[in-house]
Every structure is written in structure tokens, then in C-alpha cells.
């Protein structure tokens, strides 16, 4: 139970205020009645000090916000009962332990309580007027990105060639009208009004790339059902070149969502639990080796429906790297259980926090979590998806950064990760830097979650949103 007279202290530079910090702030209020946050201002000018203080003022659980130059003097004056630091500092010497012990205090190392907490208190970036507000402008300034650079990157997308490999899905939305409740079993009864199908899975990843001008190809396995013909029709419509391997024993994955007034009543997934035969998988992998060298980037979009085999995929990643191809990968764990370790060696990985923690199996803070996962995956960059808390960016040779969620009123979040993966990879293929790739991917995700169903994003939509930054 919280001791009502306890004072907690959290101190730092807070150059980039991200979700990991906010989780510590919330945790502090669980162990103490008063939270003091201290900003180190050594070497900072007045403008930068005010920028960092302004971000911290937006956090409602901070009771007192102070600045300091000398940590010894600050702790002596503040006299906290407890100092809270990230779990990653627990194994090293901490000067705070000596300083706080002088008046009977202690240091707690934590990742912030509930590891999957989504605080959603960082400043909203998309205002009601449609204009993007100061936090995103700060991101542009600290990464030395101008709006023309973003548009120039988009204009280079048509010069890129992208190969997407993964499970293709046919999504169907069925709008229903509730008619009442069954008197026999208290079950909601509804009647279907209309239905609409969308291209999903690896298919929509390829469609995003094509819609933005890239020469996009999709390598996948299709069955011999009516759903596979719908997939082929979507690929023709979205100008995605389809490289399909036929498997008559493996039906196309069909996901049906029964909805009423934007609320999902029930989801029905049809897929085979039988494994793909060795001969079919070999044919797909042979096709991959025959074409991958023609592309600037390959996206492994794993939706965990049996297309990938861990050991064999490792050979494909090594083969693609040998061809000098940029590799990005995502292995989703939603209704299915993914396995990100299949794609060790990928240049970019885009897991959710839950997927990252499933792989690492520890409770470290977000930055250490991302660093450990990059090391295990032998990856250059990680874009860690935090849901309503946005995106944490980490990577070789770059500073850790954070982009808050860019849409405060999402309609359907199910396609956000696919659009982020596609557009971020396009930016890397267009030879731009990670900060640009992450921002363009986040802007694409903001567009995607504003509508129901997977619809390929266009360069006009991206540029229109970029113009709102001005």
C-alpha cells in the first residue's frame, strides 16, 4: 500500500520524452504520494530547457517539476524517500544510492509497473483542426528533417522495387442489424445487411507499396478456392505482380468480422491447421531465390498461418543479404502466435511491445527491451509499436527517439502495423535515414486507422498530411 507521506524522485535529461518515462512516473505514484521530477540542465540553453519542461508539464501525475545542475545538491535539497530508476541501471553502480542513504532513503529499479500499460497521456499530435502540433515539429527539428525532404522521399518511391513474402488474407466485413435477444439462450440475434471484402495480410503490405508508386511483387501460397480468385483480382486492381505457389490442400485464409455501427460483434477466421508440405515450401523458396536479387528491399510479412518454416527462412534471409537487398520483417502474434526469431539478420524489425516481450521474456524498460531484441535479432533498426503510445525508434548509430500516435480518434487500428511496415521499408529502399522512415511510416499508420478496412494508401494522402505540418 502507498505510504501517504513518501516523496519519490525521478531525474534525467528527458531529451526525448517517451512512454518508458511516463510509465515510471505512473509507477512512482503507486509507491509514493508525491512525485518530484528533476530535469538536468547542464549544457542546455534557455530554449531547450523550456522545450523539455513544456513536455514534462503535460504529464498529470508530476507534482513538482524542478531543474538542477549538480545531482548531489539536488538530492540533498529535495530529500526524497525513494529514487526511481529504470531496471536497466540495477546491475551498475549508482551514485544515487550513496546520496540518498544519507537521510534513510532508497533506490528502486523498475520498468514501470504493468509492462503492457498504454498510458496515452503524451501530447496528442493531430489537433481537431487537422493541423499537427508542436511535438511533431520538435521531432522534425531535432532530426533535421524538413517537409521538402519528406516529399522528395515519397517522390523516389516509384524508383524502388519491393518484394513482399508472406501469408495473404482475405478480410470480409459484414455489417449487421441487431434484431433482438433470443429468449431461449439470451443470445444476441442480428441479420446481415451488406458485406465488403478487402485485401489483407501480406497482400495489403504489397498493395500499399504499389499504391505509393513502387514496383511491388507478392510471393505467397494460394489454394484453389473462390477466395484465392478474389486475391488475384485484388492484385490485378492494385497493380501488384503476383508470384503464387499453388497448394490445393491449403485454403486461402478468410477473416470475417460481423459488425454493427463500427462495433465488432464476432470474428470468424477460416484457415487450415495442417502444415504446408515440404514440396510446396521448397517451390516457394526456390521462387524466392530466383527473383529476390531484382529487388531493392524484401518484406517478410508473417501472419503466422504456416507459410514460413524457421530453419529454412534463415537461409532465405542470408541469401537476400548476400544479394545486397534491404530486409524488413514482422511476425504478428494476434489470434495466432508469431515467431520473430525466424528473421534473424533482418535490417529492420517492427514488433509490437507484446511481441518483443514474448521474444525476450523479461520485464526491462522499453529502451533496454529494444536494444536486447536488436542484439538477439542481429538487426540494425527496431521500430517498436506501442499502440496508442506511438512508436519507439532505436538502431545502430542513431539516438533513441519516440513518435507519439498521430491520430487521436482511430476508427480501426487493425491495419496500422501493415502500413507502417510497408511505408517505412519504402523509405529505406529510397535511401533515406531511419528518422524519415519512422515518421513516414507513422503518418501512413495515422491515415490507415482513420478508416474501416484495408485501403491502399496513396502518395496524395501522405503529402496532404505532410502539408498539415507546416
Secondary structure, DSSP 8 states (H G I E B T S, - for coil): ---TT-EEEEEE--SS--HHHHHHHHHHHHH-SEEEEEEE-TT--HHHHHHHHHHHHT-TT-SEEEEES-HHHHHHHH--SEEEEEGGGTTS--HHHHHHHTTT-EEEEES-SSTT-----S--SB-TTS-B-HHHHHHHHHTT--HHHHHHHHHHGGG-EEEEEE-EEEEEEEEEEEEEE-TTT--EEEEEEEEEEEEEEHHHHHHHHHHTT-EEEEEEEE-SSHHHHHHHHHHHHTT-EEEEEE-TTS--EEEEEEEETTEEEEEEEE---S---HHHHHHHHHHHHHHGGG-SEEEEEE-SSS---HHHHHHHHHHHHHTT-EEEEEE--SSS---GGGGTT-SEE--BHHHHHHHH-S---HHHHHHHHHHHHT-SEEEEE-GGG-EEEEETTS--EEE--S-SS-S--TTHHHHHHHHHHHHHHTT--HHHHHHHHHHHHHHHTTSSS-----HHHHHHHHHTT-
